[in-house]
Every structure is written in C-alpha cells, then in structure tokens.
Amino acid sequence: MAKKQKMKTRKVVVKRFKLSKTGKVLREHSKTTHLGRKDDSSTKNRKKRIETIKGKFKKKFLKMLKV
C-alpha cells in the first residue's frame, strides 16, 4: 500500500497571514510602504489596521495553512 502524501503548507500564506488564538485569520493592508504621501490621513490610518478574513476565503486560507 502506498503512503498518503502530506499536504505542504504554502509558505506565502504563512508569511502574509496569521492565525489568532480564537481562530481568526488576520492580514495587513497592502500598499503601505511606498508612495504613501499622496494618501490622505484617513486612508493611511485605515491601512494601519489589521483586517480579518471571512467567509469562503477563510476556509481557503485555513486549508493552505494546514489547520
């Protein structure tokens, strides 16, 4: 009988997303490091916040994280 292969974790997902203790998938906003001077202050402040991923995307990311 052949061994069942393990699913590898996606290293990109591990780098960009984090899993909280309560099971939420967290991500940071993009476009925060370069050419930020043209954004107004409310946009900059909004990009500082950490977002949670919900719905179908959450299931996809949990599968990629092997959780």
ZIDA-V255779 format. One line per field, one symbol per residue. ss: DSSP state (h for helix, s for strand, l for the rest). A space follows every 50 residues. Layout:
BEGIN
ss = ???
END
This chain:
BEGIN
ss = llllllllllhhhhhhssslllllsssllllllllhhhllhhhhhhhhll sssllhhhhhhhhhlll
END
